[in-house]
């Protein structure tokens, strides 16, 4: 897979993070709050791992 394609997909993933954060502000989220928190943690791990593997100068 081309590095440029991976960068584009990571950018899409990063953009979804803001949406998940906005979901946490919803008072009626109920037990889905646990899933949203888990998704945020996994997104953060994915983004961090990408940044460790592909140094900033290559991005």
Secondary structure, DSSP 4 states (H G I P E B T S, - for coil): --HHHHHHHHHHHHHHHHHHHHHHT-TT-TTHHHHHHHHHHHHHHHHHHHHHHS-GGG-
